[in-house]
Amino acid sequence: MRPRNDPAWLDAQYNNRALVADHADYLRRWAEASALVRAQSRCVRDVRYGPAPQSMLDIFPTDAAAGPAPVLIFIHGGYWRALDKSDFSFVAPSFTADGAMVVVVNYDLCPAVGIEHITLQLTEAVAWTWRHAAEHGGDPARIAVAGHSAGGHLVAMLLSCRWKEVAEDLPAQPLAGGLAISGLYDLEPLRHTTFLQPDLKLTPNSVARLSPAFFPRPKAGKLYTTVGLDESGEFLRQNALIRDVWGPTAVPVCETVPGKNHFSVLESLVDPQGRLHDLALRLLGLR
């Protein structure tokens, strides 16, 4: 058995682009579908939510809600160092059709900033959404957050946030819950990877501060964790770990998605019949 801090083994476990031979096809299709969504929808683009260079978000309103719509905030992955909100507009249409408003968020990337900076940026995005959702037809009392990969990590971090320390006007927990897809909750293995660590620059102290698996379970807000069954053993371990640590009260859903890898798992989120789509609608109170 390989030691858990073996860089070669960890690289093989965490390098999803190497694990999925046609990953470039997924990224291309996401970008193309997203450009089409923006061209055909009445989205509000590049709304600034904070002072950092990439503190911007896109808003996709819905016409399908009878009153104020629940709000789904989506956080993209890319190991905190790649991709852009413009690659993920494709997430919005199936949810706006179901009566939800969708907010797709950008953030600054490593190595220009650290993961701690990114996490604080996302608290600003949630705070902005809570304060301004009603201006776009959204309901600030019904906000959920979903994220993929590094975005899944950020979902768990946001559920752990002490919101009153972010701003006094915020509720103690502005999020109804979070859906973390192929998330990362213990960052210690990434500190030993050769392909990530030069950009992430993790230290033992930052790992402790940034690993939700080391935190007490949140007092409010449910976390649903999911992972593709065809993903690596480490991603399967990470998915189970947060449930083991936080317990079934805080993490009532901890599932694998059959037949899905690290990229194709997002198909279940945007498919109106997909399991992940259903879970997100449940967090939004639409099912």
ZAMARGU-4260 file (C-alpha; in steps of 0.2 Angstrom, whole numbers, plus 5000, padded with zeros to 4 digits):
<rodrens>
0) 5000/5000/5000 | 5007/5017/4995 | 5010/5030/5009 | 4996/5043/5009 | 5009/5057/5006
5) 5017/5049/4991 | 5017/5063/4978 | 5017/5051/4963 | 5002/5042/4970 | 4993/5058/4975
10) 4996/5065/4958 | 4988/5050/4950 | 4973/5051/4962 | 4970/5070/4960 | 4974/5074/4942
15) 4957/5073/4935 | 4962/5079/4917 | 4974/5064/4916 | 4961/5052/4923 | 4948/5057/4910
20) 4955/5056/4893 | 4942/5066/4884 | 4941/5080/4898 | 4945/5093/4884 | 4929/5089/4875
25) 4919/5092/4891 | 4927/5109/4894 | 4924/5114/4876 | 4906/5108/4876 | 4903/5118/4892
30) 4910/5134/4885 | 4900/5132/4869 | 4884/5128/4878 | 4887/5143/4890 | 4890/5155/4876
35) 4873/5149/4868 | 4864/5151/4885 | 4870/5169/4887 | 4865/5174/4869 | 4848/5167/4872
40) 4844/5172/4889 | 4841/5189/4898 | 4856/5187/4910 | 4864/5201/4919 | 4882/5199/4917
45) 4898/5205/4926 | 4889/5212/4941 | 4902/5217/4954 | 4900/5210/4971 | 4917/5215/4979
50) 4933/5225/4976 | 4944/5211/4970 | 4948/5210/4951 | 4937/5194/4948 | 4923/5198/4961
55) 4910/5197/4948 | 4894/5187/4945 | 4881/5183/4932 | 4863/5183/4936 | 4850/5172/4927
60) 4832/5177/4932 | 4817/5166/4930 | 4800/5169/4922 | 4793/5153/4929 | 4791/5158/4947
65) 4774/5165/4953 | 4783/5176/4966 | 4800/5179/4973 | 4811/5164/4966 | 4823/5154/4977
70) 4841/5157/4972 | 4854/5145/4967 | 4872/5151/4968 | 4884/5140/4958 | 4903/5140/4961
75) 4914/5133/4948 | 4929/5121/4950 | 4947/5121/4943 | 4957/5118/4958 | 4955/5136/4963
80) 4967/5140/4949 | 4958/5138/4932 | 4941/5141/4923 | 4929/5155/4924 | 4911/5158/4927
85) 4908/5161/4908 | 4912/5142/4906 | 4897/5137/4917 | 4882/5147/4911 | 4875/5131/4905
90) 4871/5126/4923 | 4857/5140/4923 | 4843/5135/4911 | 4836/5119/4918 | 4835/5128/4935
95) 4827/5144/4929 | 4814/5133/4920 | 4810/5126/4937 | 4807/5143/4944 | 4824/5147/4952
100) 4835/5162/4949 | 4853/5156/4946 | 4869/5166/4951 | 4886/5160/4943 | 4901/5167/4953
105) 4918/5171/4948 | 4933/5173/4960 | 4952/5177/4959 | 4963/5162/4955 | 4979/5154/4963
110) 4993/5158/4962 | 4989/5176/4961 | 4979/5174/4978 | 4978/5160/4990 | 4963/5149/4994
115) 4959/5159/5010 | 4957/5174/4999 | 4945/5165/4988 | 4935/5158/5002 | 4933/5176/5009
120) 4928/5182/4992 | 4914/5169/4991 | 4907/5176/5008 | 4906/5193/4999 | 4896/5185/4985
125) 4884/5176/4996 | 4882/5193/5006 | 4879/5202/4990 | 4866/5190/4984 | 4857/5190/5000
130) 4856/5209/5000 | 4852/5211/4981 | 4842/5195/4976 | 4825/5204/4977 | 4831/5217/4965
135) 4831/5203/4952 | 4816/5193/4957 | 4825/5182/4970 | 4820/5177/4987 | 4834/5181/5000
140) 4826/5169/5012 | 4829/5154/5000 | 4847/5154/4995 | 4856/5138/4992 | 4874/5135/4985
145) 4881/5122/4973 | 4899/5119/4968 | 4909/5107/4959 | 4926/5101/4964 | 4935/5116/4972
150) 4918/5123/4971 | 4912/5109/4982 | 4926/5113/4995 | 4920/5131/4995 | 4902/5126/4998
155) 4907/5117/5014 | 4917/5132/5019 | 4902/5144/5017 | 4891/5133/5027 | 4904/5134/5041
160) 4906/5153/5040 | 4902/5163/5055 | 4891/5175/5045 | 4889/5188/5059 | 4908/5191/5058
165) 4906/5195/5040 | 4893/5208/5042 | 4881/5212/5056 | 4866/5214/5044 | 4868/5196/5038
170) 4857/5182/5046 | 4867/5169/5056 | 4865/5157/5042 | 4859/5165/5025 | 4861/5148/5016
175) 4847/5135/5017 | 4860/5122/5012 | 4873/5117/5000 | 4876/5104/4986 | 4895/5099/4985
180) 4899/5089/4969 | 4915/5080/4969 | 4921/5091/4983 | 4937/5092/4993 | 4937/5093/5012
185) 4954/5087/5018 | 4967/5098/5009 | 4982/5089/5017 | 4984/5077/5002 | 4985/5092/4990
190) 5000/5099/4999 | 5010/5084/4993 | 5005/5084/4975 | 5018/5090/4962 | 5006/5097/4950
195) 4995/5108/4962 | 5006/5113/4977 | 5017/5125/4967 | 5001/5136/4964 | 4991/5132/4980
200) 5006/5134/4991 | 4998/5125/5006 | 5006/5124/5023 | 5001/5114/5038 | 4993/5129/5045
205) 4983/5134/5030 | 4978/5116/5028 | 4970/5116/5045 | 4962/5133/5042 | 4955/5127/5025
210) 4949/5109/5027 | 4931/5108/5032 | 4934/5090/5038 | 4943/5097/5052 | 4929/5109/5057
215) 4914/5106/5069 | 4898/5103/5060 | 4888/5118/5055 | 4874/5123/5067 | 4862/5127/5053
220) 4861/5123/5034 | 4862/5105/5027 | 4876/5099/5016 | 4872/5086/5002 | 4888/5078/4996
225) 4890/5068/4979 | 4903/5061/4969 | 4904/5051/4952 | 4906/5033/4955 | 4920/5032/4942
230) 4931/5045/4950 | 4947/5041/4959 | 4948/5032/4976 | 4953/5048/4984 | 4938/5058/4978
235) 4927/5044/4984 | 4936/5045/5001 | 4934/5064/5002 | 4915/5062/4999 | 4913/5050/5013
240) 4925/5059/5025 | 4914/5075/5027 | 4899/5064/5031 | 4909/5054/5044 | 4915/5070/5052
245) 4900/5081/5052 | 4887/5066/5054 | 4871/5063/5046 | 4862/5077/5054 | 4873/5090/5045
250) 4876/5079/5030 | 4859/5070/5027 | 4864/5065/5009 | 4881/5057/5004 | 4880/5048/4988
255) 4889/5042/4973 | 4882/5044/4955 | 4884/5028/4945 | 4893/5029/4928 | 4899/5047/4930
260) 4917/5053/4931 | 4924/5070/4937 | 4917/5079/4922 | 4902/5070/4917 | 4895/5071/4935
265) 4889/5088/4930 | 4877/5081/4918 | 4866/5075/4933 | 4865/5093/4939 | 4858/5100/4923
270) 4847/5086/4918 | 4830/5089/4924 | 4828/5071/4928 | 4845/5070/4936 | 4848/5065/4954
275) 4859/5080/4957 | 4846/5092/4949 | 4833/5084/4961 | 4844/5087/4976 | 4847/5105/4972
280) 4829/5108/4969 | 4826/5100/4987 | 4838/5113/4994 | 4829/5127/4985 | 4812/5121/4992
285) 4805/5117/4975 | 4803/5098/4978
</rodrens>
